[in-house]
């Protein structure tokens, strides 16, 4: 029993020493912090200023994405007669895919994707933008082209794993980005329209010459 009491007494003494050490360590820590208070204040102030600087000077970027789908079949009813004439004169295509000349949701969709992905229309639209002009005004002509092409690639049409096609863009201003994208899409469709008209006129001329022969 006496041995047990001695062990218990030693444990209490050790615990008291540990508590004293803990109290001493905390007191020493507070004293150190108090002595370094101006240094800590200076570091905190500088960090605060740097944080504000980066917050102000880091440009805000908006990422916007929306799915792209085929046009409604009902919108293409008026082109049925053209497609029928093309089908009747399939021999004029000399082995080419008739689908490339047909006017239907899929063919227009495919033409649209190919036409947009060369970024020519997007570059044309960006050249008219005030923000972009301010950004490239001091660059040489070659550097301007590189910068415009780089900015144009902020507006993309991509396909995900589920084969869904999405329009997306990253821009500093969401509203402006939408307007730029819309202008580029309209310009792309206009170019497709002009191409289709030329193709139909060429096919029409070929048919007339064939009938004459």
Buried (B, 14 or more C-beta within 10 A) or exposed (E): EEEEEEEEEEEEEEEEEEEEEEEEEEEEEEEEEEEEEEEEEEEEEEEEEEEEEEEEEEEEEBEBEEEBEBEEEEEBEEBEEBBEEBEEBEEBBEEEEBEEBBBBBEBBBEBBBEBBEEBBBBBBBBEEBEEBEEBBEEEEEEEBEEBBBEBBEBBBBEEEEEEEBEBBBBBEBBEBBBBBBEBBBEBBBEBBEEEBEEBBEEBEEEBEEEEEE
